[in-house]
Amino acid sequence: MGSTTDSRAAHPGLAGMPVYLDYNATTPIDPRVTEAMLPHLTSVFGNPSSGHAYGAGPRAALSRARAQVANLIGADPQQIVFTASGSEADLLALRGPVLACGRRRPHVITQITEHPAVLETCRALHRLHGARVTVLPVDGHGILDPEVLAEAITDDTVLISVMAANNETGALQPLSELAAIAHARGALMHCDAAQATGKIALDVNESGVDLLTVVGHKMYAPKGIAALYVRDGVRLEPVVYGGGQEHGLRAGTENVALAVALGAAAQLAADDLRDGLPQQLAALRDDLHNRLTSALPDRIHLNGPVTQRLGNTLNISITGVAGHDVLTAAPQIAASTGSACHSGAHIPSPVLTAMGVPTAQALGALRLSLGRWSTHEDIDIAAVALLDAVDRFRQANGTGRRNSTV
C-alpha cells in the first residue's frame, strides 16, 4: 500500500489531487505496469505473428502475459482470449454461445443488477437473433437466490450470465452454486468478474464457470484491454472475423503492449492477494464506516450486504441529504453516487432500485471504493470532509449538528 504520510504523492496521478475513493470506477495505472509495457511501445515493435526475429520478442511477451492472467484465475494460458474491453469480452461470452448453439430460440438468463454490457447484449440478442431472455430479480442485499435461478432454467437455456461482484455495492454472488445449477441442466455459466478480479480469490475450476471476464482498468492496467477465459470445449461464434488471432475468436493483430500491461497487473494482483491487501482495505473501509456511523447515529444506512461483499467497497446513504449534494460540498474527496442526472433531475441507481431501496435513500447513496494507494490519512480526510458537508446541510435546514467525535 502507499505511504501513510501522503497518499497522493505515492502515485503520480494522485499527487496534489483530492483523496481518490472511486477505485471501482477505474484504477490508476500502476507504475510497474507502465514500466512493463513501455518496451512494446518503443523498441519491441514487431508483429507477434511474424516468423522472423522482430516477432519473437512480442510473441514471447504475449505468451507470458496470457500465462500471468491465467494464473490469477486458476486457468490454463490457452484458455485466455485478449479483448479490447470488458464490454467486448462480455459480448463474446454472450453472443458467442447463442450463435454457436444452433437452436432456433435459445434461452439466456441473467439478473437485474448486471452491468449494462451484459444487459444490453441480452437485449440485442433478443432483438437481432430471436433469443429469449429472462432477467431475474435479486433480494434486498442485491444477491440472486439460487432457487430462483433453478426455477427459471428450461431445456432451451444455453447460457446464464451472473457477475461475481456488483460495482456499486460490492455484493458477491454465490457463483459455485449458480454454476452447479446451470451445469445440471446443460447450460453454460458466464461471470463478469470485472470488479472482483484481484480483490477476492477467484478460481475458475472451483467456481465452475465456463466463461469469465477480466478487465484491465479495474486492476491497475490501462483502459482498452481485457480478457475472456473460455473453458476447453466451449463453442463460440467469433466476435471479430479475420486472421485467426486469439484462437480464432477475436481477429486482429494483438496489442502486445496492452496485453503485457494486463499480464503485469494480474501478477501484481496475485501478489496483493497473497500479501493480504484485501483485508487491509476492508479494515480501512470499516474504519470509515464506523466513524460516519458514530458521528451520525441512526442516519447512516448501508446499501448491500454486511459481509458478503468486496472488502474495498462501502455504499451508504445519509438520511436527509442527497449523495450528489454531499460530494459537491466535499471537494476534498473524489467518489461516486449511484444516481444519474437527466435534464436537471436526479434518478436513483437502477441497482439500488432493483434491491428495493426506497427512492430517497437511493438518491442519498455514496459509493466509496478504496484501492492500492488508500491510506489511513485518506480515511481521516474523507471522514472529516463528509461530516462537515453533512453539517452544513443540517445547519441550513435547522436540524442540528452531528456528534462531535469522529
C-alpha positions in Angstrom: 0.0 0.0 0.0 1.0 3.6 -0.4 2.7 5.8 2.2 0.7 6.6 5.3 2.0 10.2 5.2 0.8 11.4 1.8 -1.3 9.0 -0.4 -1.4 11.5 -3.3 2.4 11.6 -3.5 2.6 7.8 -3.6 1.2 7.7 -7.2 1.9 10.4 -9.8 -1.7 10.5 -10.8 -2.8 11.2 -7.3 -0.3 14.0 -6.4 -2.0 17.2 -5.4 -5.4 15.8 -6.1 -8.4 15.0 -3.8 -8.5 11.7 -1.9 -9.4 9.1 -4.5 -12.3 6.9 -3.4 -13.5 5.8 -6.8 -11.4 2.7 -7.5 -14.5 0.8 -8.6 -14.9 3.3 -11.5 -11.2 3.0 -12.6 -7.9 2.5 -11.1 -4.6 4.4 -11.5 -2.2 2.6 -13.7 0.5 1.0 -11.5 3.9 2.5 -12.4 5.2 -1.1 -12.5 2.6 -1.9 -15.2 3.7 1.1 -17.2 7.3 0.0 -16.9 6.5 -3.5 -18.2 4.6 -2.2 -21.3 7.0 0.6 -22.3 9.4 -1.5 -24.4 6.4 -2.6 -26.5 5.6 1.0 -27.3 9.2 1.8 -28.3 11.8 -0.8 -29.4 9.9 -4.1 -29.3 7.5 -3.3 -32.1 7.3 -6.5 -34.2 4.1 -8.4 -35.1 3.8 -11.4 -32.8 2.7 -13.5 -35.8 5.9 -12.8 -37.8 8.3 -15.7 -38.1 11.5 -13.5 -38.0 13.5 -12.1 -35.2 11.3 -9.0 -34.8 8.3 -11.1 -34.0 10.0 -13.4 -31.4 10.0 -10.8 -28.5 6.4 -9.8 -28.9 5.3 -13.4 -29.3 7.1 -14.4 -26.1 5.7 -11.4 -24.3 2.2 -12.2 -25.4 2.5 -15.8 -24.2 3.9 -14.6 -20.8 1.0 -12.2 -20.4 -1.5 -14.9 -21.2 0.1 -17.1 -18.5 0.0 -14.4 -15.9 -3.7 -13.7 -16.5 -4.4 -17.4 -16.4 -2.5 -17.9 -13.2 -4.6 -15.2 -11.4 -7.8 -17.1 -12.0 -6.6 -20.7 -12.0 -6.9 -21.2 -15.7 -4.5 -22.5 -18.4 -2.9 -20.0 -20.7 -4.5 -21.3 -23.9 -7.9 -20.6 -22.3 -7.3 -16.8 -22.2 -8.6 -14.6 -25.1 -7.4 -11.0 -25.1 -10.1 -8.3 -26.0 -10.2 -4.5 -26.2 -12.6 -4.0 -23.3 -14.7 -5.8 -20.7 -17.8 -4.9 -22.7 -16.3 -6.7 -25.7 -15.4 -9.7 -23.6 -19.0 -9.8 -22.3 -20.2 -9.6 -25.9 -18.1 -12.6 -26.9 -19.2 -14.5 -23.9 -22.9 -13.9 -24.5 -23.2 -13.7 -28.3 -20.7 -16.5 -28.9 -22.6 -19.4 -27.3 -26.0 -18.2 -28.5 -24.9 -18.0 -32.2 -22.9 -21.2 -32.0 -25.6 -23.4 -30.3 -27.7 -24.0 -33.4 -31.0 -23.7 -31.6 -33.9 -21.8 -33.1 -34.9 -19.9 -30.0 -32.0 -20.1 -27.5 -32.8 -19.0 -23.9 -30.4 -16.8 -21.9 -30.7 -15.9 -18.2 -29.2 -13.0 -16.4 -30.1 -10.9 -13.3 -31.3 -7.4 -13.0 -28.2 -5.7 -11.4 -25.8 -6.8 -14.1 -23.6 -4.3 -15.9 -25.1 -2.7 -19.0 -22.6 -4.6 -21.1 -24.4 -7.8 -20.2 -28.0 -6.4 -20.1 -27.8 -4.5 -23.4 -26.1 -7.5 -25.1 -29.0 -9.7 -23.9 -31.5 -7.2 -25.4 -29.6 -7.2 -28.7 -29.6 -11.0 -28.8 -33.4 -10.9 -28.4 -33.9 -8.1 -30.9 -31.4 -9.4 -33.6 -31.4 -13.1 -33.1 -34.7 -14.0 -31.5 -33.2 -15.2 -28.3 -35.5 -15.5 -25.3 -34.1 -13.6 -22.3 -35.0 -13.9 -18.7 -33.8 -11.2 -16.2 -34.1 -12.5 -12.7 -34.7 -10.3 -9.5 -32.3 -10.0 -6.6 -33.0 -9.8 -2.9 -32.7 -6.8 -0.7 -28.9 -7.3 -0.5 -28.6 -7.5 -4.3 -27.9 -11.2 -4.3 -29.5 -13.8 -6.6 -31.2 -16.7 -4.9 -30.0 -20.0 -6.5 -33.5 -21.4 -6.2 -34.8 -18.6 -8.3 -32.3 -19.5 -11.0 -33.2 -23.2 -10.8 -36.9 -22.4 -11.4 -36.1 -20.2 -14.4 -33.9 -22.7 -16.4 -35.6 -24.5 -19.3 -34.4 -27.2 -21.7 -33.6 -24.4 -24.2 -31.4 -22.4 -21.7 -28.0 -22.0 -23.4 -26.3 -19.6 -21.1 -26.5 -18.0 -17.7 -24.6 -14.7 -17.0 -24.2 -13.5 -13.4 -21.5 -11.1 -12.2 -19.1 -12.0 -9.4 -19.3 -8.7 -7.6 -21.6 -5.7 -8.1 -19.7 -2.5 -9.0 -22.0 -0.3 -6.8 -22.5 -2.3 -3.6 -19.7 -4.9 -3.8 -22.3 -7.7 -3.3 -20.8 -11.1 -4.0 -22.9 -13.7 -5.9 -22.9 -17.4 -5.0 -21.1 -18.4 -8.2 -20.3 -22.0 -7.4 -24.0 -22.7 -6.5 -25.2 -20.9 -9.6 -22.8 -22.7 -11.9 -23.7 -26.1 -10.5 -27.4 -25.4 -11.2 -26.5 -24.3 -14.7 -24.4 -27.4 -15.5 -27.1 -29.8 -14.0 -29.4 -28.5 -16.8 -26.8 -28.5 -19.5 -26.3 -24.7 -19.6 -23.1 -22.7 -19.7 -22.2 -20.2 -16.9 -20.6 -16.8 -17.7 -19.3 -14.5 -15.0 -18.4 -10.8 -15.4 -15.6 -10.6 -12.9 -14.5 -7.1 -13.7 -14.9 -5.8 -10.2 -13.9 -9.0 -8.4 -10.7 -9.9 -10.1 -7.7 -9.1 -7.9 -10.0 -8.2 -4.9 -11.0 -11.7 -4.0 -9.5 -15.1 -4.8 -11.1 -16.4 -8.0 -10.5 -19.9 -9.4 -12.5 -20.9 -12.5 -12.3 -24.6 -11.6 -13.5 -24.1 -8.0 -16.3 -21.8 -9.1 -17.2 -23.9 -12.1 -17.8 -21.0 -14.5 -17.3 -21.7 -18.2 -16.6 -18.1 -19.2 -15.1 -15.3 -17.1 -14.4 -11.6 -17.9 -11.3 -9.9 -16.6 -10.9 -6.1 -17.1 -7.6 -4.2 -17.1 -8.6 -0.8 -15.9 -10.3 -2.2 -12.8 -7.0 -3.7 -11.7 -4.3 -1.0 -12.3 -3.8 -1.7 -16.0 -4.7 0.8 -18.8 -8.1 1.1 -20.3 -8.7 -0.7 -23.6 -7.5 -4.2 -22.5 -9.4 -7.1 -21.1 -9.6 -10.9 -21.4 -12.1 -13.7 -21.5 -11.5 -17.1 -20.0 -13.0 -19.8 -22.2 -13.2 -23.3 -20.8 -12.0 -26.0 -23.1 -14.7 -27.4 -25.3 -17.0 -24.3 -25.2 -18.0 -23.4 -28.7 -18.2 -19.7 -29.5 -19.0 -17.7 -32.6 -16.1 -15.2 -33.1 -16.7 -11.6 -32.2 -14.3 -10.3 -34.8 -13.6 -12.2 -38.0 -10.3 -12.2 -39.9 -6.8 -13.6 -39.5 -7.5 -16.1 -36.7 -5.7 -14.4 -33.8 -6.8 -15.2 -30.3 -7.8 -18.8 -31.1 -9.9 -17.6 -34.0 -12.3 -15.8 -31.7 -11.0 -12.3 -32.0 -9.1 -11.4 -35.1 -6.8 -8.5 -35.5 -3.1 -8.1 -34.7 -2.7 -8.2 -31.0 -1.9 -5.1 -29.0 1.1 -6.6 -27.3 1.8 -3.6 -25.1 -1.6 -3.6 -23.5 -1.6 -7.4 -23.2 1.7 -7.2 -21.4 0.2 -4.5 -19.1 -2.7 -6.8 -18.2 -0.3 -9.6 -17.5 1.8 -7.4 -15.3 -1.3 -6.2 -13.5 -2.5 -9.8 -13.0 0.8 -10.7 -11.4 0.7 -7.7 -9.1 -2.9 -8.6 -8.2 -1.8 -12.1 -7.3 0.9 -10.7 -5.1 -1.7 -8.4 -3.4 -4.0 -11.3 -2.6 -1.1 -13.3 -1.2 0.1 -10.3 1.0 -3.4 -9.6 2.4 -4.2 -6.2 0.7 -7.9 -7.0 0.5 -8.1 -7.5 4.3 -6.2 -4.2 4.8 -8.6 -2.3 2.6 -11.6 -3.9 4.4 -10.2 -2.6 7.7 -9.8 0.9 6.3 -13.3 0.8 4.8 -14.8 -0.3 8.1 -12.9 2.4 9.9 -14.5 5.0 7.7 -18.0 3.4 8.1 -17.6 3.3 11.9 -16.6 7.0 12.0 -19.5 8.1 10.0 -21.9 5.9 12.0 -20.6 7.2 15.3 -20.9 10.8 14.3 -24.3 10.3 12.6 -26.1 7.6 14.7 -29.3 6.2 13.0 -28.6 8.3 9.9 -26.1 6.1 8.0 -27.7 3.3 6.0 -25.6 0.5 4.4 -26.7 -0.4 0.9 -25.9 -4.0 0.2 -24.8 -7.0 2.4 -22.8 -6.5 5.5 -20.3 -9.3 4.9 -20.9 -10.9 1.5 -19.3 -8.0 -0.4 -15.9 -6.8 -1.6 -13.6 -5.6 1.1 -12.9 -2.3 -0.6 -16.5 -1.1 -1.2 -18.7 1.0 1.0 -22.1 2.1 -0.3 -24.0 4.2 2.2 -26.9 6.7 2.3 -27.1 9.6 4.8 -30.7 10.4 5.9 -31.9 13.8 4.6 -29.0 14.5 2.2 -28.7 13.7 -1.5 -25.5 12.0 -2.4 -24.6 14.4 -5.2 -25.0 17.3 -2.8 -22.6 15.8 -0.3 -19.9 15.2 -2.9 -20.3 18.7 -4.3 -19.8 20.1 -0.8 -16.8 17.8 -0.1 -14.3 18.6 -2.9 -11.5 17.1 -0.8 -12.6 13.6 -2.0 -13.4 12.0 -5.3 -16.2 9.4 -5.1 -19.4 8.4 -6.9 -23.1 8.3 -6.3 -25.4 5.7 -7.8 -27.8 8.3 -9.3 -27.8 9.8 -12.8 -28.7 13.3 -13.8 -31.1 13.7 -16.7 -32.3 17.2 -17.6 -31.5 18.5 -14.2 -33.4 15.7 -12.3 -31.5 13.0 -10.5 -32.7 9.5 -11.0 -31.8 6.8 -8.4 -29.5 4.0 -9.2 -31.1 1.1 -11.0 -29.1 -1.3 -8.9 -30.4 0.1 -5.6 -33.9 0.4 -7.1 -33.8 -3.3 -8.0 -32.8 -4.1 -4.4 -35.9 -2.4 -3.2 -34.1 0.6 -1.6 -36.6 3.5 -1.2 -36.1 6.3 -3.6 -35.0 8.9 -1.0 -32.4 6.5 0.3 -31.2 5.6 -3.1 -30.8 9.3 -4.1 -28.7 9.7 -0.9 -26.3 6.9 -1.9 -22.5 7.4 -1.9 -20.1 4.7 -3.3 -16.8 5.0 -1.5 -14.3 2.5 -3.0 -10.7 2.0 -1.9 -7.7 0.6 -3.6 -3.9 0.1 -3.7 -3.0 3.6 -2.6 -5.6 4.2 0.0 -4.2 5.1 3.4 -5.3 5.9 7.0 -4.7 9.5 6.2 -7.2 9.2 3.3 -9.8 7.9 5.8 -9.1 10.8 8.1 -9.6 13.3 5.4 -12.7 11.6 3.9 -14.5 11.3 7.3 -13.9 14.9 8.2 -14.9 16.1 4.7 -18.1 14.1 4.5 -19.2 15.0 8.0 -18.5 18.7 7.5 -20.5 18.6 4.3 -23.5 17.0 6.1 -23.2 19.5 8.9 -23.6 22.4 6.5 -26.7 20.9 5.1 -28.2 20.2 8.5 -27.4 23.6 9.8 -29.0 25.2 6.8 -32.1 23.1 7.4 -32.2 23.7 11.1 -31.8 20.0 12.0 -28.9 20.4 14.4 -25.3 19.2 14.5 -23.8 15.8 14.5 -21.9 14.2 17.3 -18.5 15.8 17.7 -16.4 12.7 18.0 -15.1 11.3 14.7 
